[in-house]
Amino acid sequence: MNTLKTALALAVAGVSVAANAQLEEVIVTAQKKSESLQDAPIAISAFTAENLEQIGATSAVDVGEYTPNAWITRSLGSSYNIRVSIRGIGTAEPSLAVDPKVGVYLDGAYIARNAGAVFDVVDLERVEVLRGPQGTLWGKNTTGGAINLVTQQPSGEFGGKVDFTVGNFGSNRAAVTVDTGEAAGLAAKISYVKKVSDGWQDNISDIGEDELGSEDTDAFRLAVRWDITDTLSANYAYDRTDGEATAPATQVGFVDASTDPSVPTIDLGDFSFYGGNLYAGMAEIANDDDRLDKFDLDNMKSEEVEISGHNLTLSWMLGDLEIKSITAYRDYESDQNGLDLDGGNWVKFSAADGTPSPATGFHTVGEKEQDQFSQEFQFLGTALDDRLDYVVGLYYFDEEGREINPWQATFYNAANNINTLFNGNMGAWYEITGESQALYGQATYHFSEAWRLTLGARYTEDEKELILLEEDPGLDQDYSSKEDWSKTTGAATLAYFMNDDVNFYGKVAQGYAAGIYNPGTVGRGVGPANPEPALTPADPEETTSYELGAKSQLADGMVRLNAAVYYNDNENLQQTDFVDGVRRTINSGESETIGAEIDVTALLGEHWMVTANAGYSDSDYDDSSRETEAFKTGAAGVQYDTDTNLGHVTARFDATYMGKVGFSASDPRVHSDARTLFNARLTLSEVEALDGQFRFALWGKNLADEEYIEHGANYGSFTGYTWGTPRTYGLDVAYEF
């Protein structure tokens, strides 16, 4: 955090040296309308295309490092699923039946599952991270916040860009974008990106993939804009991602079972007994202090995904009223051909004759299919001589999902001092359907140039159905359960604009997430399976946030300083953990969260700019068994710009900080320690050649080669962690015409 403190001090102390420089205005759509970042009474981090380039971000995952109180990372055992938490509210569960708590939106359309939410959309115009519940305008499943991805639309002028990246660990990326120009009111933009990587971990097992963390992804996007009349326009976009990747290895952290070599194993598949305790071997390699890059894993195979989406947005202007329609459809398919979570290649021995055979700590395969449709109508306008601006919306959403996810897993039974192998008899076999309807509205009344009052409300109805499939080896028929919920959430904001540069706001906002099913909790063991735990949903999650914020442009527009403090009153947060050897999501009862955030950008003279932010969030649960620690984040950057005879030179250095993170609501031992990462980038741009401009950039991430845990889980008898990527570096070359 010393780097952060230094940057903040520079921002305050050095502003007097600036000369006729001002920060560029940032436009956001966090309130469904275009407005200045500084005028929006929301705690929001906005990253423009230029910002994304400066920090080397190519997806939503990358911006998490630079957002106060946010944690965005890939899920355990996947290269294409993400885990998002903002202000301490989120979920790490990739199940299709478990809703995320931070909504992800692409050009205004909701992406329902964090499964498949990591995909390469080229030409991002802006990424907006909205912190705190967004239950009025953005809807359910935004108790933590929302991420709004906005892509660049066709410009109407012919042009294009070719972008290449070469890096260590066999990392290569190529992107091509072409703007077709406009004809008869029609304009299009076509984009393609190819990403490959060898990964930074090796697998020495003769079975499975050799390169762990490897990736081969193709992404394509077509955007078409049609200005039908002066008042009616249509924007259509199609995106597709095809990828094949092998997940980074899960490294055993510590063993939470007996390591006595004499502890036997019973295979519940055929009730045979074996000797040799695999946990004794796991204990020998367990390591939660050092990052490993070589493994012997006998079930690591590729994950294949196909993701596609359609979005049609119509806009019709009727005087001061805009009528907007957003129609979207998305399809997601995934095949996890093999995932090895037990850290090694283990052997057990028959108690009868000593014959060796493979021993499984935790292996899994999986298939997922999900498709969704949404339709939203928005009515945006002004009234009362522009003193009142409003948005009214109607929203409909439905989805269908199917998952087949059998486990081979061994759990230690302390009562009987025995290991129990569930050979393909655990996991999840289910179909899930969901339907949601909502009516919402928000209006802002300008009492004067100084005072504004915003009121909003949303009424939501949800219905879900879970079908446990007969394919489950523990069931003899399909079992189903259907439940519905409804909720009205509201928000009120009072804003005071002291002058054109400084304003303050006080805000009360509610968030809501519908109840959820736990399809993986079918009771197992000797005898028939018990489906009742899976057919009983967890209760809805609700939160009410009280927030005070300030936004300011100081020193003649050279310093942007935004800050917020908040208090969340939470009820029944849905938290996922391993309970009795089963991964399930349960309600956490009542809890409170307090926190603070600050974000600074300052120009120091003609050439220098510094950025800094910090976040603090601390939760307290009424249930004393749930121990948590305050979550702390920070980031600081220094950037130097100057023009030379060759072109424009930009040099940037960043430091990002994340404090201790807990991965288990019931076991505080499962956590990562605090870490600081250093990144740098040197860019030469605006190099005129071949009737266009070239850009060259040398970059490095995690320059100090910090060893840190990225994610982790308690699997019942042991813990597993994925570790962050080591030092990476490379060269970007881009040509724009």
ZAMARGU-4260 file (C-alpha; in steps of 0.2 Angstrom, whole numbers, plus 5000, padded with zeros to 4 digits):
<rodrens>
0) 5000/5000/5000 | 5015/5012/5001 | 5015/5014/4982 | 4997/5019/4983 | 5000/5032/4997
5) 5014/5039/4987 | 5003/5041/4972 | 4990/5050/4982 | 5002/5062/4989 | 5009/5066/4972
10) 4991/5069/4966 | 4987/5082/4980 | 5004/5090/4980 | 5009/5091/4962 | 4994/5099/4954
15) 5000/5116/4955 | 5013/5113/4941 | 5000/5109/4928 | 4998/5121/4913 | 4982/5122/4903
20) 4978/5104/4905 | 4962/5095/4909 | 4956/5078/4911 | 4944/5071/4897 | 4926/5069/4902
25) 4920/5051/4903 | 4903/5047/4897 | 4894/5032/4906 | 4876/5024/4904 | 4875/5018/4922
30) 4857/5025/4923 | 4852/5019/4906 | 4856/5036/4898 | 4872/5045/4893 | 4879/5057/4906
35) 4895/5062/4913 | 4904/5050/4925 | 4905/5065/4937 | 4886/5069/4937 | 4880/5051/4940
40) 4876/5048/4958 | 4884/5031/4958 | 4900/5023/4964 | 4907/5018/4947 | 4923/5014/4939
45) 4923/5017/4921 | 4937/5011/4909 | 4938/5019/4892 | 4946/5010/4877 | 4961/5021/4880
50) 4961/5016/4898 | 4960/4997/4894 | 4974/4999/4882 | 4985/5007/4895 | 4983/4994/4908
55) 4984/4980/4895 | 4966/4974/4898 | 4957/4963/4885 | 4942/4956/4895 | 4932/4961/4910
60) 4943/4950/4921 | 4958/4962/4919 | 4949/4977/4926 | 4946/4969/4943 | 4963/4973/4948
65) 4960/4992/4946 | 4942/4993/4954 | 4940/4997/4972 | 4932/4983/4982 | 4931/4971/4967
70) 4937/4954/4965 | 4936/4946/4947 | 4945/4930/4943 | 4942/4914/4933 | 4933/4900/4942
75) 4942/4885/4949 | 4945/4872/4936 | 4940/4883/4921 | 4947/4895/4909 | 4931/4902/4903
80) 4920/4904/4919 | 4922/4919/4931 | 4920/4923/4949 | 4915/4941/4953 | 4913/4949/4970
85) 4910/4967/4974 | 4909/4975/4991 | 4910/4957/4998 | 4895/4950/4989 | 4897/4937/4975
90) 4898/4919/4972 | 4911/4907/4965 | 4899/4893/4960 | 4898/4890/4941 | 4883/4879/4943
95) 4869/4884/4930 | 4857/4883/4945 | 4866/4896/4955 | 4863/4914/4950 | 4878/4926/4951
100) 4877/4941/4962 | 4885/4954/4951 | 4876/4955/4934 | 4886/4956/4918 | 4878/4965/4903
105) 4884/4966/4885 | 4877/4981/4876 | 4863/4982/4888 | 4858/4963/4888 | 4860/4952/4903
110) 4872/4937/4903 | 4864/4926/4916 | 4878/4914/4920 | 4895/4917/4925 | 4898/4901/4916
115) 4904/4907/4899 | 4905/4925/4904 | 4924/4926/4900 | 4925/4928/4881 | 4935/4939/4869
120) 4924/4953/4863 | 4935/4964/4853 | 4933/4983/4851 | 4927/4987/4869 | 4922/5005/4869
125) 4920/5005/4888 | 4919/4994/4904 | 4908/5001/4918 | 4909/4993/4935 | 4894/4998/4946
130) 4897/4995/4964 | 4883/4992/4976 | 4866/4985/4973 | 4858/4990/4957 | 4840/4982/4960
135) 4830/4996/4951 | 4838/4999/4934 | 4848/4983/4931 | 4837/4971/4940 | 4839/4955/4951
140) 4855/4947/4954 | 4864/4963/4956 | 4865/4964/4975 | 4884/4966/4973 | 4884/4977/4958
145) 4884/4976/4939 | 4897/4976/4925 | 4892/4984/4909 | 4902/4980/4894 | 4899/4993/4879
150) 4906/4988/4862 | 4911/5001/4849 | 4898/5003/4835 | 4901/5005/4817 | 4909/5022/4814
155) 4901/5025/4796 | 4918/5028/4789 | 4930/5015/4780 | 4944/5010/4791 | 4952/4996/4801
160) 4965/4989/4813 | 4976/4975/4814 | 4984/4970/4831 | 4997/4957/4836 | 5003/4952/4853
165) 5018/4940/4856 | 5022/4935/4874 | 5031/4922/4884 | 5023/4905/4888 | 5019/4904/4870
170) 5006/4918/4871 | 5000/4925/4855 | 4985/4936/4850 | 4980/4942/4834 | 4965/4954/4831
175) 4958/4961/4815 | 4944/4974/4814 | 4936/4982/4798 | 4924/4996/4797 | 4915/4995/4781
180) 4909/5013/4779 | 4891/5018/4776 | 4880/5016/4762 | 4861/5020/4761 | 4861/5022/4780
185) 4869/5005/4783 | 4886/5003/4791 | 4895/4987/4798 | 4910/4982/4808 | 4918/4965/4808
190) 4930/4959/4821 | 4940/4943/4823 | 4952/4938/4837 | 4963/4923/4839 | 4972/4919/4856
195) 4984/4904/4859 | 4994/4901/4874 | 5005/4886/4880 | 5001/4889/4899 | 5014/4890/4912
200) 5012/4873/4920 | 5018/4856/4914 | 5010/4840/4917 | 5021/4824/4917 | 5007/4812/4917
205) 5006/4800/4902 | 4987/4802/4903 | 4979/4819/4899 | 4985/4836/4893 | 5004/4841/4894
210) 5002/4860/4895 | 4991/4866/4909 | 4983/4883/4908 | 4984/4882/4889 | 4971/4890/4878
215) 4966/4891/4859 | 4951/4903/4857 | 4943/4911/4841 | 4931/4925/4843 | 4921/4934/4830
220) 4909/4948/4830 | 4898/4957/4817 | 4890/4974/4821 | 4878/4982/4809 | 4870/4999/4811
225) 4855/5005/4801 | 4849/5023/4801 | 4832/5019/4794 | 4826/5037/4796 | 4831/5053/4806
230) 4822/5046/4821 | 4823/5027/4819 | 4839/5017/4820 | 4843/4998/4822 | 4859/4991/4829
235) 4862/4972/4827 | 4876/4962/4834 | 4881/4944/4833 | 4896/4937/4843 | 4903/4919/4843
240) 4917/4912/4854 | 4924/4894/4851 | 4938/4889/4863 | 4948/4874/4869 | 4958/4876/4885
245) 4965/4866/4899 | 4962/4873/4916 | 4977/4878/4927 | 4982/4865/4939 | 4974/4864/4957
250) 4988/4863/4970 | 4984/4854/4986 | 4985/4866/5000 | 4983/4855/5016 | 4975/4838/5020
255) 4960/4839/5032 | 4960/4820/5034 | 4969/4806/5043 | 4986/4802/5034 | 4989/4786/5043
260) 4994/4774/5029 | 4984/4759/5036 | 4967/4768/5034 | 4957/4758/5022 | 4946/4763/5008
265) 4929/4756/5003 | 4923/4758/4985 | 4904/4761/4986 | 4902/4755/4968 | 4906/4737/4972
270) 4909/4738/4991 | 4927/4732/4989 | 4940/4736/5002 | 4957/4743/4998 | 4973/4747/5008
275) 4984/4762/5006 | 4979/4780/5011 | 4979/4792/4996 | 4979/4806/5009 | 4996/4801/5015
280) 5003/4804/4998 | 4993/4820/4996 | 5000/4826/5013 | 5018/4824/5006 | 5015/4836/4991
285) 5003/4848/5000 | 5010/4866/4999 | 5001/4882/5001 | 5017/4892/5003 | 5025/4890/4986
290) 5019/4891/4968 | 5022/4874/4958 | 5024/4873/4939 | 5026/4854/4937 | 5012/4842/4941
295) 5008/4823/4939 | 4989/4823/4936 | 4980/4809/4927 | 4964/4817/4923 | 4968/4834/4916
300) 4959/4836/4899 | 4953/4850/4889 | 4937/4861/4891 | 4928/4865/4875 | 4916/4879/4874
305) 4905/4887/4861 | 4896/4903/4865 | 4886/4914/4853 | 4874/4929/4855 | 4862/4940/4846
310) 4857/4957/4851 | 4845/4969/4841 | 4843/4986/4848 | 4830/4998/4841 | 4829/5016/4845
315) 4814/5028/4840 | 4814/5046/4844 | 4798/5055/4847 | 4802/5072/4851 | 4809/5072/4869
320) 4804/5053/4871 | 4815/5039/4866 | 4808/5022/4864 | 4821/5008/4865 | 4819/4989/4862
325) 4833/4977/4867 | 4830/4959/4861 | 4844/4947/4865 | 4847/4928/4864 | 4863/4919/4870
330) 4868/4901/4869 | 4882/4892/4879 | 4889/4874/4877 | 4903/4867/4887 | 4912/4850/4888
335) 4924/4847/4902 | 4933/4832/4896 | 4942/4829/4913 | 4947/4839/4928 | 4959/4833/4941
340) 4958/4842/4958 | 4967/4830/4969 | 4985/4836/4965 | 4993/4820/4960 | 4993/4802/4952
345) 4988/4790/4966 | 4987/4772/4968 | 4977/4760/4980 | 4980/4742/4984 | 4967/4728/4985
350) 4965/4722/5003 | 4963/4704/4996 | 4978/4702/4985 | 4988/4718/4985 | 4984/4722/4967
355) 4987/4740/4963 | 4974/4751/4954 | 4972/4770/4952 | 4965/4780/4967 | 4954/4795/4965
360) 4954/4809/4977 | 4943/4821/4966 | 4941/4819/4947 | 4926/4826/4937 | 4920/4828/4920
365) 4905/4839/4914 | 4893/4844/4901 | 4883/4861/4901 | 4871/4868/4890 | 4862/4885/4893
370) 4852/4896/4882 | 4843/4912/4886 | 4831/4925/4879 | 4827/4942/4885 | 4816/4957/4879
375) 4817/4974/4887 | 4807/4990/4882 | 4813/5007/4888 | 4805/5023/4888 | 4817/5038/4891
380) 4812/5056/4891 | 4811/5073/4899 | 4796/5083/4905 | 4792/5099/4915 | 4803/5110/4904
385) 4818/5098/4907 | 4816/5098/4926 | 4811/5080/4926 | 4820/5066/4917 | 4814/5048/4918
390) 4816/5030/4912 | 4802/5017/4913 | 4805/4999/4908 | 4797/4982/4905 | 4808/4967/4906
395) 4806/4948/4901 | 4819/4934/4903 | 4819/4916/4902 | 4832/4902/4901 | 4835/4884/4900
400) 4850/4874/4906 | 4856/4856/4908 | 4871/4850/4917 | 4879/4832/4918 | 4893/4833/4931
405) 4898/4816/4939 | 4912/4815/4952 | 4924/4802/4957 | 4928/4807/4974 | 4935/4800/4990
410) 4930/4807/5007 | 4937/4803/5024 | 4925/4797/5037 | 4932/4802/5054 | 4919/4792/5064
415) 4924/4776/5056 | 4942/4780/5052 | 4939/4775/5034 | 4940/4783/5017 | 4924/4781/5006
420) 4926/4782/4987 | 4910/4788/4978 | 4915/4781/4960 | 4904/4791/4949 | 4890/4791/4961
425) 4891/4810/4966 | 4889/4826/4956 | 4874/4833/4947 | 4862/4828/4934 | 4849/4840/4931
430) 4839/4853/4920 | 4835/4870/4926 | 4822/4883/4919 | 4819/4900/4924 | 4808/4914/4920
435) 4808/4932/4926 | 4797/4947/4923 | 4799/4965/4929 | 4792/4983/4928 | 4803/4997/4933
440) 4804/5016/4933 | 4816/5029/4939 | 4814/5048/4939 | 4825/5063/4943 | 4818/5080/4948
445) 4829/5095/4947 | 4822/5107/4961 | 4836/5119/4956 | 4853/5119/4948 | 4860/5113/4965
450) 4847/5100/4971 | 4841/5084/4962 | 4830/5070/4969 | 4830/5053/4961 | 4817/5040/4965
455) 4815/5022/4958 | 4807/5006/4960 | 4806/4989/4952 | 4794/4975/4954 | 4800/4957/4949
460) 4792/4940/4948 | 4803/4925/4946 | 4799/4906/4943 | 4811/4892/4943 | 4810/4873/4940
465) 4823/4860/4944 | 4822/4843/4937 | 4833/4830/4944 | 4836/4818/4930 | 4834/4799/4930
470) 4852/4798/4923 | 4858/4801/4940 | 4864/4783/4946 | 4856/4786/4963 | 4839/4790/4956
475) 4826/4778/4948 | 4815/4792/4940 | 4815/4811/4937 | 4811/4822/4952 | 4805/4840/4950
480) 4802/4855/4960 | 4795/4872/4955 | 4795/4888/4965 | 4791/4906/4963 | 4796/4923/4971
485) 4792/4941/4969 | 4799/4957/4976 | 4798/4975/4975 | 4815/4985/4977 | 4817/5003/4978
490) 4830/5017/4978 | 4831/5035/4983 | 4845/5047/4979 | 4847/5066/4985 | 4861/5075/4976
495) 4868/5092/4979 | 4879/5101/4966 | 4889/5114/4976 | 4895/5120/4959 | 4900/5114/4942
500) 4915/5104/4949 | 4909/5097/4966 | 4894/5087/4971 | 4888/5076/4985 | 4875/5063/4986
505) 4866/5052/4998 | 4858/5036/4992 | 4847/5021/4999 | 4846/5006/4987 | 4840/4989/4988
510) 4845/4973/4979 | 4837/4956/4977 | 4841/4939/4971 | 4828/4925/4969 | 4829/4909/4978
515) 4840/4895/4971 | 4841/4876/4970 | 4856/4865/4974 | 4855/4851/4962 | 4872/4844/4968
520) 4865/4840/4985 | 4856/4824/4982 | 4859/4813/4997 | 4872/4799/4994 | 4878/4784/5003
525) 4873/4766/5006 | 4855/4764/5000 | 4843/4774/4989 | 4848/4793/4986 | 4838/4806/4994
530) 4833/4820/4982 | 4824/4831/4995 | 4839/4842/4999 | 4841/4847/4981 | 4822/4850/4979
535) 4822/4862/4993 | 4828/4880/4987 | 4838/4892/4997 | 4828/4908/5001 | 4830/4924/4991
540) 4845/4936/4995 | 4841/4954/5000 | 4852/4969/5004 | 4849/4987/5008 | 4863/4999/5005
545) 4865/5016/5013 | 4879/5027/5004 | 4886/5044/5005 | 4897/5050/4990 | 4907/5064/4984
550) 4912/5068/4966 | 4924/5082/4962 | 4934/5090/4948 | 4948/5101/4956 | 4962/5112/4951
555) 4954/5118/4935 | 4949/5101/4929 | 4966/5093/4932 | 4961/5082/4947 | 4946/5070/4948
560) 4943/5064/4966 | 4928/5053/4969 | 4924/5044/4986 | 4910/5034/4994 | 4906/5026/5011
565) 4893/5014/5013 | 4883/5002/5025 | 4874/4987/5019 | 4861/4978/5029 | 4861/4960/5022
570) 4848/4946/5024 | 4851/4928/5019 | 4866/4931/5008 | 4868/4915/4997 | 4885/4908/5000
575) 4892/4892/4992 | 4903/4880/5002 | 4907/4862/5005 | 4896/4855/5018 | 4898/4837/5024
580) 4907/4833/5008 | 4894/4841/4996 | 4895/4858/4988 | 4880/4868/4992 | 4873/4886/4993
585) 4865/4891/5009 | 4858/4906/5017 | 4870/4915/5029 | 4856/4924/5039 | 4858/4942/5044
590) 4874/4952/5042 | 4881/4970/5040 | 4894/4977/5029 | 4903/4993/5030 | 4916/5000/5018
595) 4924/5015/5010 | 4931/5019/4992 | 4942/5032/4985 | 4947/5035/4967 | 4959/5049/4961
600) 4966/5054/4944 | 4977/5069/4942 | 4987/5078/4929 | 5004/5084/4935 | 5010/5096/4922
605) 5010/5093/4903 | 5017/5076/4903 | 5013/5067/4920 | 4997/5058/4926 | 4994/5048/4942
610) 4980/5037/4946 | 4976/5029/4963 | 4961/5020/4971 | 4958/5011/4987 | 4944/5000/4994
615) 4939/4994/5011 | 4925/4982/5015 | 4921/4973/5032 | 4907/4961/5035 | 4900/4955/5052
620) 4888/4940/5053 | 4876/4936/5067 | 4881/4918/5065 | 4897/4918/5075 | 4903/4903/5066
625) 4906/4913/5050 | 4922/4922/5053 | 4928/4935/5040 | 4942/4948/5038 | 4941/4965/5031
630) 4944/4965/5012 | 4956/4978/5006 | 4961/4983/4988 | 4972/4997/4981 | 4979/5002/4964
635) 4991/5016/4959 | 4998/5021/4942 | 5010/5034/4935 | 5010/5038/4917 | 5022/5049/4907
640) 5017/5056/4889 | 5027/5066/4877 | 5028/5069/4858 | 5045/5064/4849 | 5051/5064/4831
645) 5046/5046/4830 | 5029/5047/4837 | 5020/5049/4854 | 5028/5040/4868 | 5018/5034/4884
650) 5027/5025/4898 | 5016/5018/4912 | 5019/5009/4929 | 5006/5002/4939 | 5005/4993/4956
655) 4989/4984/4962 | 4986/4977/4979 | 4974/4965/4986 | 4972/4960/5004 | 4969/4943/5012
660) 4954/4934/5004 | 4944/4920/5012 | 4937/4906/5000 | 4926/4897/5013 | 4912/4904/5023
665) 4914/4890/5036 | 4933/4887/5036 | 4944/4903/5038 | 4960/4892/5035 | 4956/4892/5017
670) 4962/4909/5011 | 4975/4919/5001 | 4988/4931/5009 | 4989/4949/5004 | 4999/4952/4988
675) 5005/4967/4977 | 5008/4966/4959 | 5018/4977/4948 | 5015/4980/4929 | 5023/4992/4916
680) 5020/4997/4898 | 5030/5007/4886 | 5021/5013/4870 | 5026/5022/4854 | 5011/5027/4845
685) 5005/5038/4830 | 5019/5032/4819 | 5014/5037/4802 | 5018/5024/4788 | 5009/5015/4774
690) 4994/5028/4774 | 4990/5023/4792 | 4997/5023/4810 | 5008/5010/4819 | 5008/5007/4838
695) 5022/4997/4847 | 5021/4993/4865 | 5033/4983/4876 | 5024/4977/4892 | 5026/4966/4908
700) 5014/4960/4921 | 5018/4954/4938 | 5036/4960/4936 | 5042/4955/4953 | 5036/4937/4949
705) 5025/4937/4965 | 5019/4920/4970 | 5001/4922/4976 | 4985/4911/4977 | 4972/4916/4965
710) 4957/4905/4971 | 4954/4891/4983 | 4941/4879/4990 | 4939/4866/5004 | 4934/4849/4996
715) 4930/4841/5012 | 4945/4831/5016 | 4958/4842/5008 | 4960/4860/5001 | 4965/4865/4983
720) 4971/4881/4976 | 4975/4889/4959 | 4990/4901/4959 | 4992/4917/4950 | 5001/4918/4933
725) 5020/4921/4935 | 5029/4936/4927 | 5023/4938/4909 | 5030/4950/4896 | 5028/4953/4877
730) 5026/4965/4862 | 5011/4973/4854 | 5011/4979/4837 | 4996/4987/4829 | 4992/4995/4813
735) 4977/5007/4810 | 4970/5014/4794
</rodrens>
